[in-house]
Amino acid sequence: MTTELTILAWTLVLALVQILLASSLRTQETGVKYNAGPRDGGAPPPRPVTARLQRAQANLFETLPLFAAAVLIAHVSGSEGDLTLWGCWLYLVARIVYVPLYAAGIPFVRSMVWLVSLAGLAMVLAAILLQ
């Protein structure tokens, strides 16, 4: 398996971690009985950190399909190289750094880290399109 595919797999692990983080905090807030039930009644709004983790998760899910598709296209088309390798690493590392920054409510730096992840995705796309 190529490094790019391995990085994609670790990005999926990150997605699972983000799901578990947000859902476990939310379960602490609403209780196991509510969470395991049909959730027909209204729940209290999430606390700030929980809401931030939910938004960070949603943010990852906005670009993850694009990243996965780009990595797979690069692999199938034989476009993998330095540009895809560095792009994949940038995407994954930035997405990892993004989570605690968002949870802590740190503005501007969080947005810059998001831009780094987007640059990583753009690098993978560039490798495909400039082949």
C-alpha positions, 0 to 999 in steps of 0.5 A, spaced: 500 500 500 502 506 498 503 512 503 498 516 500 493 510 501 495 509 508 495 517 510 487 516 507 486 510 512 489 514 518 484 520 516 478 515 516 481 513 523 481 521 525 474 521 522 472 516 527 475 519 533 472 526 532 465 522 531 467 518 538 469 525 541 463 529 540 458 523 541 461 521 548 461 529 550 454 529 548 452 523 551 455 526 558 450 532 557 444 528 555 445 522 559 445 515 556 437 514 557 436 519 552 441 517 547 439 510 547 432 512 546 428 515 540 430 522 542 423 524 541 423 530 546 428 536 545 435 535 548 438 541 551 443 545 547 450 542 546 455 545 551 460 550 547 466 545 547 461 539 544 458 544 539 465 546 537 467 538 536 461 537 532 462 543 528 469 540 527 467 534 525 462 537 520 468 541 517 472 535 516 466 531 513 465 537 508 472 536 505 474 528 506 470 526 500 474 530 496 480 528 499 479 521 499 477 521 491 483 525 490 487 520 493 484 514 490 484 518 483 492 519 484 493 512 486 489 509 480 492 514 475 499 513 477 499 520 479 502 519 486 509 522 487 512 528 491 506 533 490 501 527 492 505 525 498 506 532 501 499 534 500 496 528 503 501 529 509 499 536 510 492 535 509 492 529 515 497 533 520 492 540 519 486 536 520 489 533 526 491 540 529 485 543 527 481 539 532 484 541 539 484 548 536 477 548 534 475 545 541 479 550 545 475 556 541 482 559 538 480 563 532 484 565 526 490 560 527 484 555 526 482 558 520 490 558 518 490 551 519 484 549 515 487 553 509 493 548 510 489 542 510 486 545 503 492 547 500 494 539 501 488 537 498 489 542 492 496 539 492 493 532 490 489 535 485 494 539 482 498 532 481 492 529 478 491 535 473 498 536 471 500 529 470 
